[in-house]
């Protein structure tokens, strides 16, 4: 079943965590951003979680982190070519979510009310 994936590629394939797509969107215009600049549009994400997300994205090669030897210290984040290559699939996923969002909401509502959930009569 997974013979096509039997090479030396790292597995499991993971494209970031819960907030990765939003960070990608914040950096998609190509302009490097400071942490505080990312915090503005992502204000509902705690600084700790944003830091963890950026570190994971840097580790995966999606984001570059540039430190400047200044006082006060300045750090900027930018998409790498690998990170930029995720924008097309992200656009596709967003289009799919827009097209099917109401069906997902309906399925969740049915599940939560027991129509299709674990408490539904078999």
C-alpha positions, 0 to 999 in steps of 0.5 A, a space after each residue: 500500500 505504501 510502497 511508493 513512499 518507501 524511499 528515505 523521505 522523512 515520515 510521517 509527512 507533516 505540513 506544520 501544525 494548527 497555525 502553520 497555514 495562517 503564518 504562511 499567509 502572513 508571509 506570502 507577500 515575500 516581505 520579511 516580518 518581525 515577530 511583533 508584525 506577525 502578532 498583529 494579524 495573529 493576535 488570538 495566538 499566544 506568543 508562546 504558540 506563535 514562537 513554537 509554530 515559527 520554530 517548527 516551520 524553521 526546523 521543517 525548512 519553511 521559514 528562515 529566521 534572520 537575526 541582526 546584531 543590533 540593540 535592541 536585537 532584531 529578528 525577521 522571518 521570511 518564507 523559504 522557497 520550500 515554504 513558498 511551494 506550499 502556497 499553491 496547495 494551501 490555495 487548493 485546500 482553501 478553495 476546497 474548504 470554501 466549496 465544502 464548508 457548509 457540508 462539514 458544518 452540517 456533518 459536525 452538527 449531526 455528529 454533535 447532536 447524536 444523529 451520526 455520532 457515537 450515541 446514534 442508534 445503530 
